[in-house]
Structures are given as structure tokens and as C-alpha cells.
Amino acid sequence: MRILLPFTDPYNRAITHEVCSGGTEMFMKNINDNFDTVVHQVPYESINYSIVEKKKISRQIINHAEDVNADVIISNFAQTIYSGKEIITSHIPIMMIDHIIYPMSSCITRWNKAIENGHSVFFVSEWQQKKYKLMAERTNQSVVKHSGYIRPGYVKIKQKIPSEQIYDCSTIGRCDSKKAPFKLKQLTKETELKTLVITSTTQLEKDKPYYERNKHWDNVLLNKPYNEVIENVSKSKSFFSTWNSETYGLTSLEALSCGVPVILNADKNNDHASTIIPASKEHYKVIPHDNKEELVKTIKSFKNVDRKEIQEMTLEKHDRDAWKKHFENSIDMTTENFKKNVTLNAFMT
């Protein structure tokens, strides 16, 4: 099974670069590492291109898939290049995976049009599907008949658990005001807690003000390769997922794989998508959104934690082979759905 994988990175890094820009990029690296994949790099600047130029890139993706005899195209973005009118004309099935909640209701229209053309749409959590269902009802659109859920990641490294932890709490996040990794610093300032933020410098103009406001904090690691990120997370007593709109939360999975319990910053409904990741309810706690007192109290509450148990149970739940098998089954489902659609259309004409 050969995959054509369109890849876009905010810093225009290659998929093999040692520094990973975010969760979606890590997911695509996982695909590239585990399957027969041909990568089609798309410039990040293309999001600002004209409609004509975007259609041209969509056509280039289709043509590349044809040239390499791909069995499936796997798209991980909702922008028109990857899910618009041009690309859904592809006669190679497309597996569209939505990793976030897009604020524009037009994405629902795109998903439904793609499905009408025989392609398949997958989400990463029921929490995400619930949000889209509410959006569809609010905008009088049909609820997306998605094909199921994809787990974005698996445990990649069995990190050695250090005998002593340096930090009371750590977090990982792209340096922007939405992911807001420095929220950990802001909510724990003027306390005795020692915290670690793992993030990046930014090349994006819209994110530079956020970076400039927060570059003064101590215990901040920038632009580190994956292995070094995991090594430093393992030195923490707890992990804080700052973004309340995570649809899955790969960073929480990475923390748990190190035996580190996680703290989830809830949405306005006191919910968080990443509750599906831990292997036990004992391995995480949800706090009210941006509640400083609860965060500090929860960080201090993780004492005498059996880190070995957390790690082993996480390894068992998020096993690589099980992840790969499920993904293969989802690709098979995508190709079968497409064949049925082609057969049905041929019969009707």
C-alpha cells in the first residue's frame, strides 16, 4: 500500500527534520516512519495564495499521486488545497483526517462534499465530533458522516524514569497565543513551584508578539529535537496541557509515556478531549479553565505517584503495532468506500 502524503510545516521544515513543529506534524512523521510513503511538500505560504494558485497545488498533489502509483492520498488539513473542489476530483481515494476544530463552518461543507465524491473523513476524538455536530446544527448543515476515529500517536520511546525529578510541572507547546505554553509560567508565578516550558522561537509574524512578551521567563527550552524533549519531560513531577481546545493531545501522551501524570486545562464545559488518552483515571486531573488556585493545588497533589505503573499502562494502551494495525484498517476502509462509490455512480449512469 503506497501513500501520497501532502506535508506542510509552519517553518517549512522537511518531514525528517529533528525538530517537530507540532502534533499534526508528528502524526505525519509517524505515517512516514511506518508506511510506504511518498511526501509531497507544500510551502506554508500557500495558505495566502490566490484561488487559482491553490487549485494548481491541488492538481499537483493529484498528479504526484498518479505518478508514484499511490493507492491513497492522506490529507491532514482542511484548507481548500487539501479538501476543496479541485482535489476531491481525484480518482485516487483520499483519507481526510481532521485534527482540530476549525472555526469556519465551510469546513463542514467541504467534508460533506468530499464524502459525496467517495472519499473518507476521520476525526481524532468524539469530543471533536461533538463540537462539529453542534456547529452543523447551528448553521443548518448536515452532520458529517465520518468514517471513524484515528489515534494520532503511539508510544515511541520507553524513557528511563529518573530517580529524582527537577521540575514540579512542565508543558510542551508551539509558541503562539492559542496553544499558550507560557500559561504555565503565568499561572504559577509568585509560587515556589519550579516549572519548565518546552517551546520554540517563532518565524511567524502573528506569533512574534506572544514570544516577545514571554521570552524573559527562566527554565525555557527552545527548538529541541524530539528525544531531548522527552528526556526533559521525564524530569517533571507533573505535566500541564495548557490548551483547552486540544482534540487529542499528543503531548499528554508523551508525558504519560514517561510516567508523568497530566493536568488538563478544561474548556467552558469543564471538559477536555485528552481524557481519552490516560490508561487510568488515576493518571490525570481536569482543572477549571485557567484556574490558578486549582492548578497550583493539583501540581502539589501528585505525591507518591507510581510512575512505573503509569508508564507501563500507557505503553500497553498505546502500543505501536496496535496503532499501525488500526491505521491500516482505516486505509482499507477508505479504499473500499471509494470503490463502492465508483461502482454506485457507474450503475446510476
Residue frames as qw, qx, qy, qz and C-alpha x, y, z in Angstrom:
[[0.000, 0.889, 0.458, 0.000, 0.00, 0.00, 0.00],
 [0.455, 0.122, 0.020, 0.882, 1.60, 3.26, -1.16],
 [0.121, -0.838, -0.441, 0.298, 0.61, 6.57, 0.40],
 [0.326, 0.514, 0.083, 0.789, 0.96, 10.06, -1.09],
 [0.424, -0.663, -0.464, 0.407, 1.31, 12.38, 1.91],
 [0.177, 0.784, 0.066, 0.591, 0.99, 16.16, 1.37],
 [0.630, -0.439, -0.362, 0.529, 3.12, 17.77, 4.08],
 [0.098, 0.806, 0.027, 0.583, 3.15, 21.38, 5.27],
 [0.621, -0.365, -0.413, 0.557, 5.21, 22.76, 8.14],
 [0.090, -0.968, -0.213, 0.099, 4.90, 26.27, 9.68],
 [0.302, -0.783, 0.379, 0.391, 8.67, 26.67, 9.38],
 [0.714, 0.598, -0.287, -0.222, 8.91, 24.84, 6.01],
 [0.331, -0.505, 0.797, -0.022, 10.95, 22.10, 7.66],
 [0.518, 0.180, -0.768, -0.331, 11.22, 18.73, 5.97],
 [0.844, -0.348, -0.174, -0.369, 9.27, 15.84, 7.47],
 [0.874, -0.019, -0.361, 0.324, 12.57, 14.26, 8.56],
 [0.097, 0.686, -0.317, 0.648, 13.77, 17.33, 10.47],
 [0.440, -0.059, -0.772, 0.455, 14.87, 16.55, 14.03],
 [0.121, 0.164, 0.439, -0.875, 12.64, 19.31, 15.48],
 [0.010, -0.486, -0.832, -0.267, 8.91, 18.71, 15.24],
 [0.064, -0.272, -0.041, -0.959, 6.66, 21.78, 14.96],
 [0.545, -0.132, 0.272, -0.782, 3.50, 20.29, 16.48],
 [0.620, -0.006, 0.728, -0.293, 1.12, 17.38, 16.94],
 [0.779, 0.551, 0.143, -0.263, -0.17, 17.16, 13.37],
 [0.386, 0.740, -0.548, -0.053, 3.39, 17.27, 12.05],
 [0.293, -0.393, 0.851, -0.189, 4.37, 14.49, 14.47],
 [0.769, 0.238, 0.505, -0.313, 1.43, 12.40, 13.26],
 [0.704, 0.675, -0.148, -0.164, 2.60, 12.77, 9.66],
 [0.081, 0.650, -0.752, 0.080, 6.13, 11.79, 10.72],
 [0.588, -0.133, 0.749, -0.274, 4.59, 8.66, 12.28],
 [0.817, 0.483, 0.208, -0.237, 2.95, 7.80, 8.95],
 [0.473, 0.768, -0.431, -0.039, 6.21, 8.39, 7.10],
 [0.172, -0.551, 0.795, -0.188, 8.12, 6.21, 9.58],
 [0.547, -0.038, 0.785, -0.288, 5.71, 3.26, 9.42],
 [0.714, 0.505, 0.459, -0.156, 4.36, 3.02, 5.88],
 [0.532, 0.171, 0.488, 0.670, 5.40, 3.11, 2.23],
 [0.047, 0.882, 0.324, -0.339, 5.04, 6.87, 1.90],
 [0.468, 0.340, 0.231, 0.782, 5.88, 9.48, -0.72],
 [0.170, -0.670, -0.352, 0.631, 5.91, 13.00, 0.74],
 [0.304, 0.647, 0.365, 0.596, 4.63, 15.98, -1.25],
 [0.335, -0.380, -0.310, 0.804, 5.97, 19.14, 0.40],
 [0.092, 0.806, 0.443, 0.383, 3.65, 22.16, 0.16],
 [0.273, 0.279, -0.255, 0.885, 5.00, 25.62, 1.10],
 [0.151, -0.513, -0.669, 0.515, 3.40, 27.02, 4.26],
 [0.047, 0.321, -0.052, -0.944, 2.98, 30.36, 2.46],
 [0.092, -0.204, -0.795, -0.564, 0.43, 28.70, 0.16],
 [0.066, -0.593, -0.739, 0.313, -2.33, 29.49, 2.67],
 [0.047, 0.693, 0.111, -0.710, -2.14, 33.07, 1.35],
 [0.198, -0.053, 0.694, 0.690, -2.07, 32.13, -2.34],
 [0.480, 0.172, -0.152, -0.847, -4.83, 33.04, -4.81],
 [0.820, 0.126, 0.406, -0.382, -7.65, 30.62, -5.57],
 [0.764, 0.575, -0.262, -0.132, -6.09, 29.84, -8.95],
 [0.222, 0.604, -0.731, 0.228, -2.71, 29.04, -7.36],
 [0.521, -0.239, 0.695, -0.434, -4.32, 26.87, -4.69],
 [0.887, 0.300, 0.163, -0.311, -6.16, 24.85, -7.33],
 [0.579, 0.644, -0.500, 0.015, -2.85, 24.39, -9.15],
 [0.101, -0.477, 0.807, -0.333, -1.25, 22.94, -5.99],
 [0.754, 0.021, 0.497, -0.430, -4.23, 20.59, -5.51],
 [0.841, 0.496, -0.118, -0.181, -3.76, 19.36, -9.06],
 [0.297, 0.649, -0.680, 0.167, -0.03, 18.90, -8.43],
 [0.465, -0.302, 0.734, -0.393, -0.86, 16.68, -5.44],
 [0.864, 0.260, 0.294, -0.316, -3.17, 14.53, -7.56],
 [0.676, 0.651, -0.342, -0.050, -0.64, 14.31, -10.39],
 [0.004, 0.592, -0.766, 0.249, 2.12, 13.31, -7.96],
 [0.675, -0.104, 0.627, -0.374, -0.09, 10.57, -6.54],
 [0.863, 0.455, 0.067, -0.208, -0.70, 9.28, -10.06],
 [0.431, 0.731, -0.527, 0.052, 3.00, 9.42, -10.96],
 [0.064, -0.450, 0.838, -0.301, 4.05, 7.28, -8.00],
 [0.567, -0.153, -0.752, -0.298, 1.06, 4.89, -8.31],
 [0.159, -0.162, 0.639, -0.735, -0.26, 5.79, -4.87],
 [0.221, -0.367, -0.897, -0.105, -3.16, 3.74, -3.53],
 [0.271, -0.824, -0.494, 0.071, -4.38, 6.53, -1.29],
 [0.206, 0.546, -0.151, 0.798, -3.79, 10.22, -0.58],
 [0.480, -0.575, -0.572, 0.333, -3.77, 11.10, 3.11],
 [0.083, 0.632, 0.048, 0.769, -4.70, 14.72, 3.83],
 [0.469, -0.384, -0.609, 0.511, -4.33, 16.22, 7.32],
 [0.057, -0.237, -0.124, 0.962, -5.61, 19.76, 6.71],
 [0.302, 0.645, 0.672, -0.200, -8.98, 21.36, 5.96],
 [0.062, 0.611, -0.189, -0.766, -7.73, 24.23, 3.78],
 [0.722, 0.551, 0.059, -0.415, -9.05, 24.29, 0.21],
 [0.274, 0.603, -0.724, -0.193, -5.78, 22.92, -1.20],
 [0.013, -0.197, 0.969, -0.146, -6.33, 19.67, 0.70],
 [0.217, 0.341, 0.869, -0.286, -10.13, 19.39, 0.78],
 [0.308, 0.494, 0.042, -0.812, -11.60, 21.80, -1.78],
 [0.762, 0.487, 0.152, -0.398, -13.39, 21.32, -5.09],
 [0.465, 0.667, -0.554, -0.179, -10.23, 20.58, -7.08],
 [0.018, -0.415, 0.899, -0.136, -8.67, 17.83, -5.02],
 [0.598, 0.077, 0.687, -0.405, -11.89, 15.86, -4.45],
 [0.742, 0.515, -0.178, -0.391, -12.00, 15.22, -8.22],
 [0.041, -0.531, 0.845, 0.046, -9.11, 12.79, -7.61],
 [0.868, 0.055, -0.355, -0.344, -9.71, 9.26, -8.88],
 [0.510, 0.123, -0.741, 0.418, -7.34, 8.07, -6.15],
 [0.527, -0.698, -0.477, -0.088, -9.16, 7.77, -2.81],
 [0.129, 0.561, -0.349, 0.739, -8.42, 10.45, -0.22],
 [0.587, -0.490, -0.590, 0.258, -8.32, 9.76, 3.51],
 [0.008, 0.682, -0.069, 0.728, -9.02, 13.13, 5.12],
 [0.591, -0.391, -0.580, 0.401, -8.06, 13.37, 8.78],
 [0.108, -0.811, -0.049, -0.573, -9.18, 16.42, 10.73],
 [0.589, -0.042, -0.576, 0.565, -7.00, 17.10, 13.78],
 [0.089, -0.112, -0.364, 0.920, -8.52, 20.32, 15.13],
 [0.180, 0.726, 0.629, -0.214, -11.78, 22.27, 15.42],
 [0.264, 0.203, 0.317, 0.888, -11.88, 24.68, 12.51],
 [0.106, 0.410, 0.442, -0.791, -13.93, 27.78, 13.41],
 [0.361, 0.278, -0.318, -0.831, -15.35, 28.24, 9.91],
 [0.725, 0.178, 0.545, -0.381, -18.50, 26.26, 9.12],
 [0.617, 0.604, -0.344, -0.368, -17.36, 25.95, 5.49],
 [0.010, 0.423, -0.906, 0.006, -15.14, 23.05, 6.54],
 [0.557, 0.152, 0.736, -0.354, -18.29, 21.02, 7.22],
 [0.675, 0.621, 0.017, -0.399, -19.42, 21.70, 3.67],
 [0.313, 0.644, -0.681, -0.157, -16.03, 20.53, 2.39],
 [0.282, -0.210, 0.919, -0.179, -16.10, 17.31, 4.43],
 [0.649, 0.357, 0.548, -0.388, -19.61, 16.51, 3.17],
 [0.594, 0.694, -0.226, -0.339, -18.67, 17.24, -0.45],
 [0.087, 0.537, -0.837, -0.053, -15.59, 15.01, -0.14],
 [0.443, 0.013, 0.855, -0.267, -17.74, 12.17, 1.21],
 [0.675, 0.552, 0.230, -0.433, -20.23, 12.64, -1.64],
 [0.503, 0.695, -0.469, -0.210, -17.31, 12.12, -4.03],
 [0.945, 0.040, -0.326, 0.000, -16.41, 8.81, -2.37],
 [0.366, 0.460, -0.575, 0.569, -13.57, 9.97, -0.14],
 [0.661, -0.502, -0.546, 0.110, -13.47, 9.36, 3.63],
 [0.067, -0.723, 0.248, -0.641, -13.24, 11.71, 6.60],
 [0.708, -0.293, -0.571, 0.294, -11.87, 10.73, 10.02],
 [0.263, -0.864, 0.140, -0.407, -11.74, 12.65, 13.29],
 [0.417, 0.355, -0.717, 0.432, -9.38, 12.10, 16.22],
 [0.030, -0.095, -0.789, 0.606, -11.86, 12.14, 19.13],
 [0.091, -0.632, -0.759, -0.124, -15.55, 12.05, 19.95],
 [0.195, -0.673, -0.260, 0.664, -15.10, 15.41, 21.68],
 [0.080, -0.280, 0.427, 0.856, -14.17, 16.89, 18.31],
 [0.070, -0.313, -0.817, -0.480, -17.09, 15.25, 16.52],
 [0.155, -0.680, -0.654, 0.294, -19.45, 16.59, 19.18],
 [0.113, -0.576, -0.003, 0.810, -18.24, 20.14, 18.55],
 [0.023, 0.092, -0.632, -0.769, -18.73, 19.77, 14.79],
 [0.086, -0.484, -0.860, -0.141, -22.20, 18.34, 15.30],
 [0.104, -0.727, -0.426, 0.528, -23.20, 21.43, 17.28],
 [0.066, -0.443, 0.308, 0.839, -21.70, 23.65, 14.56],
 [0.016, -0.150, -0.818, -0.555, -23.61, 21.80, 11.83],
 [0.100, -0.641, -0.756, 0.088, -26.89, 22.14, 13.71],
 [0.131, -0.683, -0.189, 0.694, -26.26, 25.83, 14.36],
 [0.057, 0.450, -0.423, -0.784, -25.58, 26.52, 10.67],
 [0.770, 0.362, 0.252, -0.461, -28.33, 24.21, 9.32],
 [0.407, 0.537, -0.694, -0.255, -25.90, 21.80, 7.66],
 [0.942, -0.064, -0.295, -0.147, -25.83, 18.02, 7.50],
 [0.616, -0.654, 0.439, -0.002, -23.79, 16.38, 10.24],
 [0.318, 0.611, -0.701, -0.183, -20.57, 14.93, 8.82],
 [0.980, -0.074, 0.051, -0.178, -20.87, 11.16, 8.32],
 [0.047, 0.735, -0.677, 0.015, -17.27, 10.48, 9.23],
 [0.807, 0.171, -0.553, -0.118, -15.77, 7.01, 8.94],
 [0.834, -0.381, -0.333, 0.219, -14.37, 6.79, 12.45],
 [0.307, -0.929, 0.205, -0.004, -11.55, 7.99, 14.70],
 [0.761, 0.415, -0.333, 0.372, -7.80, 7.91, 14.21],
 [0.651, -0.698, -0.011, 0.298, -5.41, 7.85, 17.15],
 [0.341, 0.915, -0.211, 0.050, -2.74, 10.38, 16.20],
 [0.175, 0.699, -0.658, 0.220, 0.10, 8.70, 18.03],
 [0.930, -0.212, -0.296, 0.043, 1.67, 5.83, 19.90],
 [0.554, -0.771, 0.274, 0.157, 4.46, 5.50, 22.46],
 [0.675, 0.678, -0.273, 0.102, 7.70, 5.89, 20.52],
 [0.353, 0.498, -0.632, 0.477, 10.30, 5.84, 23.31],
 [0.752, -0.545, -0.369, 0.043, 10.36, 3.95, 26.61],
 [0.129, 0.771, -0.319, 0.536, 12.12, 6.72, 28.51],
 [0.565, -0.090, -0.665, 0.481, 14.16, 5.79, 31.56],
 [0.393, -0.842, -0.272, -0.251, 12.43, 7.19, 34.64],
 [0.296, 0.531, -0.478, 0.634, 14.92, 9.31, 36.63],
 [0.481, -0.305, -0.721, 0.395, 15.23, 8.66, 40.36],
 [0.126, -0.572, -0.367, 0.722, 14.59, 12.35, 41.10],
 [0.309, 0.746, 0.479, 0.344, 12.54, 14.99, 39.31],
 [0.357, 0.002, -0.061, 0.932, 13.87, 18.52, 38.80],
 [0.209, -0.181, -0.182, -0.943, 10.61, 20.28, 37.92],
 [0.358, 0.202, 0.686, -0.600, 7.27, 20.36, 39.68],
 [0.608, 0.592, 0.485, -0.211, 5.47, 20.73, 36.35],
 [0.223, -0.275, 0.550, 0.757, 6.30, 21.05, 32.65],
 [0.608, 0.616, 0.373, -0.334, 4.47, 21.72, 29.40],
 [0.392, -0.050, 0.619, 0.678, 5.10, 21.47, 25.65],
 [0.368, 0.761, 0.497, -0.195, 3.51, 23.76, 23.09],
 [0.479, 0.477, 0.296, 0.675, 4.01, 25.73, 19.91],
 [0.250, -0.324, -0.239, 0.881, 4.85, 29.36, 20.65],
 [0.116, -0.389, -0.425, -0.809, 1.54, 31.06, 19.90],
 [0.295, -0.183, 0.372, -0.861, -1.21, 32.69, 21.93],
 [0.800, -0.097, -0.283, -0.521, -3.65, 29.87, 21.18],
 [0.810, -0.024, -0.555, 0.188, -1.52, 26.99, 22.47],
 [0.284, -0.829, 0.176, -0.449, -0.16, 29.42, 25.09],
 [0.807, -0.015, -0.509, 0.299, 2.64, 27.30, 26.59],
 [0.247, 0.284, -0.430, 0.821, 3.72, 30.17, 28.86],
 [0.592, -0.539, -0.197, -0.566, 0.38, 29.96, 30.63],
 [0.831, -0.271, -0.422, 0.241, 2.12, 27.53, 32.98],
 [0.446, 0.100, -0.276, 0.845, 4.55, 30.29, 33.96],
 [0.190, -0.420, -0.073, -0.884, 1.85, 32.93, 34.29],
 [0.718, -0.474, -0.306, -0.407, -0.43, 30.81, 36.48],
 [0.849, -0.337, -0.298, 0.278, 2.36, 29.68, 38.81],
 [0.342, 0.529, -0.241, 0.739, 4.30, 32.91, 39.15],
 [0.283, -0.559, 0.354, -0.695, 4.87, 34.11, 42.74],
 [0.932, -0.301, 0.040, -0.196, 4.79, 30.50, 43.93],
 [0.416, -0.628, 0.648, 0.114, 7.66, 28.25, 44.98],
 [0.883, 0.251, 0.396, -0.014, 6.95, 25.85, 42.11],
 [0.181, -0.518, 0.606, 0.576, 9.71, 25.16, 39.62],
 [0.730, 0.511, 0.389, -0.233, 8.27, 24.83, 36.11],
 [0.351, -0.259, 0.646, 0.627, 9.60, 24.05, 32.63],
 [0.603, 0.656, 0.172, -0.420, 8.27, 25.26, 29.27],
 [0.482, -0.119, 0.693, 0.523, 9.38, 23.47, 26.10],
 [0.461, 0.785, 0.303, -0.281, 8.52, 25.52, 23.04],
 [0.663, 0.295, 0.332, 0.602, 10.05, 27.21, 20.02],
 [0.042, -0.430, 0.086, 0.898, 11.16, 30.56, 18.76],
 [0.532, 0.615, 0.564, -0.144, 8.85, 31.73, 16.01],
 [0.287, -0.055, 0.476, 0.830, 9.32, 32.81, 12.42],
 [0.018, 0.625, 0.695, 0.354, 5.65, 33.71, 12.02],
 [0.043, 0.366, -0.059, 0.928, 4.78, 37.40, 12.31],
 [0.572, -0.530, -0.279, -0.560, 1.46, 36.77, 14.05],
 [0.842, -0.399, -0.340, 0.130, 3.21, 34.84, 16.85],
 [0.518, 0.338, -0.306, 0.723, 6.16, 37.18, 17.47],
 [0.278, -0.615, 0.152, -0.722, 4.33, 39.47, 19.95],
 [0.882, -0.414, -0.092, -0.205, 3.47, 36.45, 22.11],
 [0.857, 0.068, -0.239, 0.451, 7.09, 35.30, 22.09],
 [0.261, 0.525, -0.217, 0.781, 8.41, 38.78, 22.88],
 [0.519, -0.620, 0.058, -0.585, 6.08, 39.10, 25.88],
 [0.914, -0.368, 0.066, -0.156, 7.28, 35.81, 27.32],
 [0.769, 0.431, -0.366, 0.298, 10.94, 35.37, 26.41],
 [0.075, -0.700, 0.472, -0.530, 12.04, 36.64, 29.83],
 [0.869, -0.390, 0.110, -0.284, 10.99, 33.51, 31.77],
 [0.093, -0.561, 0.822, -0.015, 13.62, 31.14, 33.13],
 [0.452, -0.024, 0.889, -0.073, 13.63, 27.35, 32.60],
 [0.681, 0.592, 0.114, -0.416, 12.54, 27.51, 28.97],
 [0.518, -0.184, 0.713, 0.436, 13.84, 25.13, 26.29],
 [0.481, 0.669, -0.044, -0.565, 13.63, 26.21, 22.65],
 [0.655, 0.586, -0.379, -0.289, 13.70, 24.24, 19.39],
 [0.370, -0.451, 0.809, -0.070, 14.83, 20.94, 20.87],
 [0.441, 0.150, -0.801, -0.376, 14.81, 17.60, 18.99],
 [0.765, -0.320, -0.327, -0.452, 12.19, 15.03, 19.99],
 [0.774, -0.108, -0.553, 0.289, 14.46, 12.81, 22.12],
 [0.269, 0.134, -0.407, 0.863, 15.64, 15.78, 24.17],
 [0.458, -0.349, -0.084, -0.813, 12.05, 16.97, 24.65],
 [0.838, -0.286, -0.415, -0.208, 11.01, 13.59, 26.05],
 [0.636, 0.027, -0.528, 0.562, 14.09, 13.38, 28.27],
 [0.030, 0.210, -0.299, 0.930, 13.23, 16.73, 29.89],
 [0.638, -0.347, -0.218, -0.652, 9.55, 15.94, 30.34],
 [0.809, -0.179, -0.554, 0.085, 10.60, 12.83, 32.28],
 [0.392, 0.092, -0.485, 0.776, 12.33, 15.13, 34.79],
 [0.321, -0.325, 0.023, -0.889, 8.94, 16.57, 35.83],
 [0.169, 0.085, 0.858, -0.478, 6.56, 15.55, 38.59],
 [0.430, 0.599, 0.612, -0.286, 3.50, 16.55, 36.51],
 [0.243, 0.097, 0.539, 0.801, 2.56, 17.85, 33.07],
 [0.249, 0.582, 0.395, -0.665, 0.12, 20.67, 32.24],
 [0.319, 0.391, 0.670, 0.545, -1.81, 20.68, 28.96],
 [0.044, -0.326, -0.185, 0.926, -2.45, 24.41, 28.57],
 [0.268, 0.037, -0.452, -0.850, -4.71, 24.45, 25.52],
 [0.492, 0.146, 0.642, -0.569, -8.36, 23.81, 26.38],
 [0.726, 0.479, -0.008, -0.493, -9.28, 23.08, 22.73],
 [0.074, -0.381, 0.898, 0.208, -6.96, 20.13, 22.17],
 [0.806, 0.115, -0.212, -0.541, -8.77, 17.49, 20.12],
 [0.923, -0.010, -0.374, 0.086, -6.46, 14.70, 21.26],
 [0.372, -0.867, 0.304, -0.132, -3.24, 15.89, 22.92],
 [0.862, 0.296, -0.344, 0.228, -0.09, 14.11, 21.78],
 [0.152, 0.594, -0.520, 0.594, 1.97, 15.98, 24.35],
 [0.681, -0.404, 0.342, -0.506, -0.14, 14.45, 27.12],
 [0.990, 0.098, -0.089, -0.041, 0.52, 11.01, 25.66],
 [0.591, 0.523, -0.432, 0.436, 4.24, 11.74, 25.61],
 [0.235, -0.578, 0.489, -0.610, 4.18, 12.82, 29.26],
 [0.875, -0.221, 0.215, -0.373, 2.26, 9.72, 30.32],
 [0.911, 0.301, -0.258, 0.113, 4.71, 7.54, 28.41],
 [0.328, 0.514, -0.542, 0.578, 7.38, 8.94, 30.76],
 [0.484, -0.369, -0.731, 0.308, 5.26, 8.04, 33.78],
 [0.066, -0.037, -0.229, 0.971, 4.29, 11.68, 34.36],
 [0.115, 0.622, 0.749, -0.196, 0.66, 12.37, 35.41],
 [0.170, 0.314, 0.356, 0.864, -1.14, 15.07, 33.43],
 [0.070, 0.551, 0.476, -0.682, -3.24, 18.10, 34.32],
 [0.236, 0.432, 0.651, 0.577, -5.80, 19.15, 31.71],
 [0.056, 0.235, 0.151, -0.959, -6.99, 22.75, 31.37],
 [0.305, 0.479, 0.820, -0.072, -10.75, 22.33, 30.84],
 [0.026, 0.363, 0.447, 0.817, -12.98, 24.11, 28.34],
 [0.315, -0.248, 0.155, -0.903, -16.01, 26.15, 29.42],
 [0.824, -0.205, -0.276, -0.450, -18.00, 22.92, 29.84],
 [0.529, -0.584, 0.584, -0.195, -15.36, 21.56, 32.25],
 [0.949, 0.189, 0.252, 0.017, -14.32, 19.02, 29.62],
 [0.018, -0.737, 0.583, 0.343, -11.13, 18.17, 27.75],
 [0.838, 0.367, -0.297, -0.272, -10.57, 15.84, 24.78],
 [0.364, 0.519, -0.750, 0.191, -7.37, 14.35, 26.21],
 [0.617, -0.313, 0.545, -0.474, -9.21, 12.45, 28.95],
 [0.950, 0.222, -0.030, -0.216, -9.39, 9.57, 26.41],
 [0.514, 0.633, -0.556, 0.161, -5.59, 9.17, 26.47],
 [0.213, -0.498, 0.742, -0.394, -4.65, 8.04, 30.02],
 [0.481, -0.010, -0.867, -0.129, -4.98, 4.34, 30.80],
 [0.384, -0.465, -0.732, 0.316, -6.49, 5.12, 34.21],
 [0.160, -0.883, -0.261, -0.355, -8.49, 7.93, 35.80],
 [0.668, -0.668, -0.035, 0.325, -5.77, 7.99, 38.45],
 [0.665, 0.011, 0.242, 0.706, -3.26, 9.26, 35.88],
 [0.156, 0.374, 0.242, 0.881, -4.82, 12.67, 35.19],
 [0.049, -0.614, -0.575, 0.539, -6.87, 15.51, 36.69],
 [0.183, 0.622, 0.429, 0.628, -9.01, 18.15, 34.97],
 [0.215, -0.409, -0.378, 0.803, -8.97, 21.68, 36.39],
 [0.259, 0.855, 0.403, -0.201, -11.39, 24.57, 35.68],
 [0.599, 0.631, 0.152, 0.469, -10.23, 26.72, 32.79],
 [0.329, 0.596, -0.208, 0.702, -7.20, 28.89, 33.66],
 [0.616, -0.747, -0.106, -0.226, -7.82, 28.45, 37.39],
 [0.266, 0.663, -0.570, 0.405, -4.57, 29.37, 39.12],
 [0.510, -0.461, 0.548, -0.477, -5.51, 28.08, 42.58],
 [0.951, 0.050, 0.210, -0.221, -6.63, 24.70, 41.23],
 [0.738, 0.560, -0.340, 0.162, -3.55, 24.34, 39.08],
 [0.046, 0.633, -0.629, 0.450, -1.17, 25.02, 41.96],
 [0.689, -0.289, 0.490, -0.450, -3.11, 22.71, 44.26],
 [0.958, 0.239, 0.038, -0.151, -3.20, 19.94, 41.66],
 [0.535, 0.628, -0.509, 0.247, 0.52, 20.16, 40.93],
 [0.165, -0.518, 0.677, -0.496, 1.20, 19.76, 44.64],
 [0.833, -0.126, 0.271, -0.466, -1.27, 16.87, 44.91],
 [0.893, 0.329, -0.306, -0.033, 0.79, 14.47, 42.80],
 [0.206, -0.656, 0.683, -0.247, 2.85, 12.87, 45.55],
 [0.489, -0.198, 0.842, -0.111, 3.97, 9.26, 45.88],
 [0.738, 0.470, -0.093, -0.476, 2.94, 8.61, 42.28],
 [0.759, -0.106, 0.613, 0.192, 3.72, 5.16, 40.88],
 [0.277, 0.699, -0.348, -0.560, 5.42, 6.40, 37.73],
 [0.103, -0.222, 0.931, 0.272, 6.34, 2.91, 36.59],
 [0.350, 0.426, 0.813, -0.188, 2.69, 1.91, 36.63],
 [0.355, 0.768, 0.109, -0.522, 1.68, 4.98, 34.62],
 [0.125, 0.590, -0.638, -0.479, 4.37, 4.27, 32.04],
 [0.176, -0.049, 0.974, 0.137, 3.62, 0.55, 31.69],
 [0.372, 0.550, 0.691, -0.287, -0.15, 1.05, 31.40],
 [0.312, 0.775, -0.096, -0.541, 0.37, 3.81, 28.82],
 [0.001, -0.434, 0.811, 0.393, 2.72, 1.59, 26.81],
 [0.279, 0.198, 0.940, -0.012, 0.12, -1.17, 26.79],
 [0.369, 0.696, 0.484, -0.381, -2.75, 1.10, 25.72],
 [0.367, 0.867, -0.130, -0.312, -0.79, 2.98, 23.06],
 [0.707, -0.208, 0.591, 0.328, 1.21, 0.17, 21.54],
 [0.104, 0.520, -0.479, -0.700, 2.80, 0.89, 18.13],
 [0.042, 0.026, 0.935, 0.350, 1.68, -2.36, 16.50],
 [0.146, 0.594, 0.755, -0.234, -1.94, -1.84, 17.55],
 [0.129, 0.723, 0.020, -0.679, -1.78, 1.75, 16.27],
 [0.040, 0.370, -0.687, -0.624, -0.37, 0.61, 12.94],
 [0.099, 0.249, 0.952, 0.148, -2.97, -2.15, 12.51],
 [0.167, 0.705, 0.549, -0.417, -5.83, 0.23, 13.22],
 [0.116, 0.669, -0.227, -0.698, -4.43, 2.73, 10.74],
 [0.033, -0.142, 0.864, 0.482, -4.09, 0.06, 8.06],
 [0.140, 0.480, 0.863, -0.074, -7.73, -0.93, 8.62],
 [0.146, 0.761, 0.256, -0.578, -8.76, 2.73, 8.23],
 [0.067, 0.475, -0.559, -0.676, -6.90, 2.95, 4.92],
 [0.074, 0.142, 0.953, 0.258, -8.64, -0.23, 3.75],
 [0.158, 0.653, 0.653, -0.350, -11.98, 1.31, 4.74],
 [0.112, 0.687, -0.114, -0.708, -11.13, 4.43, 2.73],
 [0.061, 0.278, -0.763, -0.580, -10.31, 2.48, -0.43],
 [0.083, 0.333, 0.938, 0.041, -13.39, 0.26, -0.06],
 [0.169, 0.700, 0.424, -0.550, -15.67, 3.28, 0.41],
 [0.131, 0.579, -0.365, -0.717, -14.22, 4.80, -2.76],
 [0.004, -0.047, 0.917, 0.395, -14.70, 1.61, -4.80],
 [0.135, 0.521, 0.818, -0.203, -18.33, 1.37, -3.68],
 [0.166, 0.721, 0.149, -0.656, -18.92, 4.99, -4.66],
 [0.093, 0.413, -0.631, -0.650, -17.39, 4.48, -8.12],
 [0.038, 0.171, 0.967, 0.185, -19.49, 1.33, -8.64],
 [0.146, 0.634, 0.640, -0.408, -22.66, 3.10, -7.50],
 [0.165, 0.669, -0.115, -0.715, -22.06, 6.09, -9.78],
 [0.049, 0.229, -0.811, -0.536, -21.38, 3.79, -12.74],
 [0.089, 0.366, 0.926, -0.023, -24.60, 1.90, -12.05],
 [0.150, 0.700, 0.441, -0.542, -26.66, 5.11, -11.81],
 [0.199, 0.635, -0.313, -0.677, -25.32, 6.41, -15.13]]
